[in-house]
Amino acid sequence: MRVVYRGLAVAAAVVAAAVTLVVVLPSGPDEVAAGPVTAPPAAPSSSGPVPSATSSWTAGPAPSTTAAPDGSLAPGYTAMEALHADPRVPRLTGDVRRMRLTSPGKRFVDDRRSGLAVPRLGRPWKVYGPAPFTTRQVLPKQRGTSLRGALVSCPLPIMEQDSARDTALLAARWTLNHHPEGSKITWLTSQPVKRGWMLTYRVKYGKRASRAGVVVMDGGMSKPGLTFVTVPDSQRKQWRDIGRVVSGVRVLG
């Protein structure tokens, strides 16, 4: 019996040594030494429709965090402060000209979720499956590129600001999520429209560019509606349609 007890004691000592060995084993080359863990500060995100695999433009990644002008994370940063700190979006100054608005057309696509009527463009545009937006029109696909013109509308996918102008600026910034990575904005026109604001701008990415426009308008729903049109330089013949869009959006009535 004494031999049995002695054997059990030896076994227990071996197990204890093994446990101790496991605890003090050094981490492997792919591991990080343990230390205080600090959760990253929460940052406001721009939620909203994200293009599907059949999107009419190439989607670029949305920024995952909000950065202060010095590049550090800034908890509590407002949407407009984030806009002004974004190097992709220049300040909208008073020398940005206005566009001469044309008469609205007679054909529209009704967006009942946003309360807006969006101009229905003629050929080569065609109405397309709207998801994940509310309405969508597209230009034909082109060989060798995923870029094609698109006109979409939906309820505002960002937080509304105190002024329609600021809301439109944030909406234009949001559209960069749906242009190629590395895109930057140059403002072309800016002006108020009935119950909202409209902007047109150039989107530069590498050696190529698109022209685009947004209209933010109160359609009498719980949030304003957004109309967004973009046309790449490979389809520049349809750049004239951008003016038709931003001039022609109206409230359903």
N, C-alpha and C positions, 0 to 999 in steps of 0.2 A: 504493500500500500504506500509506503514511503517513497518507493521508486516512482509510482504513478503520480503522486503529488509533485515530486521533483520535476517530472516530465511536463506536467501542466504549467508549472512556474516558468520553465524554460520557454515553452510555446508562447505564453503571455508576453514574455520579454521580447521575443522575436516580433510579435504583432505590434507591440508598442514602438519598437525601433522602426518598423516599416512605416507606421503612421507618421512618425516624426520625420522620416526620410521623405515621404510624400509632401509634407508641409514645407520643407526647406529646399525642395528641388528648385533650381533656378529656372526662370522662364525661358522658352525657346526663342529662336532668333526672330520669329514673327510676332512675338508678344510684347506688350508694353508693361513696364513695371507699374505696380499698383500705386495709386496716389489719389489725392482728393479729386472727385469728379464734380464738375460744375456744369449744370445744364445750360445750353446756349439760350440766349434771350429770345423770347418769342418775337417774330417779325410779321407784320401784316402781309397777307398774300393777295394776289389778284386772282380771285376765283372767277370762273366763268366758263363758257363753252370752250372746249379744246378740239381742234380739228381731228377728224377720223382719218383712217388710212387713205380715204378718197378725197382728202382735203384739196382745195384748189390752190394751195400755196405750200411752200415748205415751212414747217413749223420749227422754230428755234426754241431752245430751252428757256423757260421762264426763270428769272432770278429767284434763288431759294431763300435769300436773306436780304435784309435792308441794310445798306451801308451808309455810314456817315461820310461827309466830304473827305475826311482823312482816311477813309477805308476801314475804320473800325466799326464793329457792330454797335448800333445805337438803339437800345430798348426805348420804346415810346416815341420813336420817330414818326412824324405824321406823314400822310400820303404825299402832301405837297413838298415837304422837306426831302423825301425820298426822290421825288421827281427832279428837284433842283440839284440833287447830288448825283444824278444819273448822267454820265458823260455821253450817253447815246442820244440824249434829248437836249437841244440847246434852249436857252431862254427865249421866250416869245416876246420880242421887243415891239415897240410901237411902229417901227418902220416896215413891218411885214404888211404887205398891201392887201387890199380887199379884192374880191372877185366880182366881176359883173355877172349877176345872177340871171340865168335865162328863164324863159317861161316854162312852167312845168308841163310835162307831156300829158297825154290823155290815157295812157295805159299804166296800171299800177299792180303791184303785188301787195295784198293786204297782210299785214302782220298784226293779228289781233291780240297777241300776247303783249306787245309793246305799244299798241294803239297807233301804229304808224302805217302809212301807205308809201311803199317804196317804188320808185320808177321801174317799170318793166322795160328792159332794154331790148332792142331788136337784134336781128342776126348780125354777127355770129354768136351773140349771147343766147343762152338757153336756161330755162328754169331747171334746177337740179334738186335732188333730194336734200332737204334742209338740215337734217341732223348733223351736228349737235346744235345748230342755230335754229331760228324760227323760219326764215326764208333764205334762199340762196339761188344766185344766178352765176353762171360760169362761162368762160370762153373755152374754145376747144383745146384739148390737150395738144402739146407740141412734142415732136420727136426729140429725144435727147435731153429733156429737162422735165422736172416735176413742177416747174413754175407755170402758172396760168392765171389769167385774170379771174377775180371773184368779187361778187357783191353779196353781202350778207346783212341780216338784221337780227336783232334779239333784244330782250330786256337788258339794261345796262349791267355788264358783268363785273363792275367795280363799284366802290363806294361813291355815292353822289357827294359832291362838294357844295359849298355855299353858293358858288357862282357857276353858271353854265360854262363859262370859259375855262375855269379850272377843271371842271368835269371832263370837258372835251380834251384838254391837255393830257389828263390821266388816261383817257380812252385811247388817244394816239399812242401813248407809251405802251399800253396794253397790247396794241396791235403788233408791236415788235415781236411778241411771242409767236406770231404767225407769219413772220418773214424769216429769211435765212439768218443763221447765226452770224453775229458780228454786224448786224444792220445798225445804221445811224440815220437820224432824221435831220432834214433841212426844211424849214418852214417855207411854204409858198404863199398861202393866203390864210387869213383869219378874219372872221366877222360874225356878228350875231345873226341869227335867223329867227323867224317867228317861233317863240317858245323854246329857244335853244341856242346852240352855237355850232358853227361848222369850221373845220380846218382842212386844208390840203397841204401835202408835203411830199418831198422826195425821200425815198428810203434807199440808202447806198449800202451795198454789201460787196466788198471786193471791187472788181472791175465792172460789176453790173449794178443796175438800179431798177427800182419800181417807182411809180407814182401812186399816191394813195390819198384817201380822204375819209374823214369821219364826220358824222352829224349826230349830235346828242340833242334829243328833243323830248319835251314832256308830252306824252300822248294820253295823259289822263289816267294812267295806270298807277300801280303802287310804286313803281320806279320809272325813270325816263327810259326811252328806247335808244338804241344805238344802231346806226347804219354805217357800215364800213365797206369801202371799195378799194381794191388794189389791182394794178395792172403792171406786169413786168415790161422792161424795155424791149423784149423780144416781141411784144404785142402792142407796140407804141401807137399803132394806128387807132387803138381804142382808148388812148389817153383822153381824148375829147369827151368820152363818156363819163369821166370822173366829174366834170363840171355839170353834166346833166343830172347826175345822181345827187350831188350836194345841193343843187338848186331845186330839185324836184321833190325831195322828201317832204311829206306833209302829215298832218294829224288826220286819222280816220274820222270821217264825219258823215 
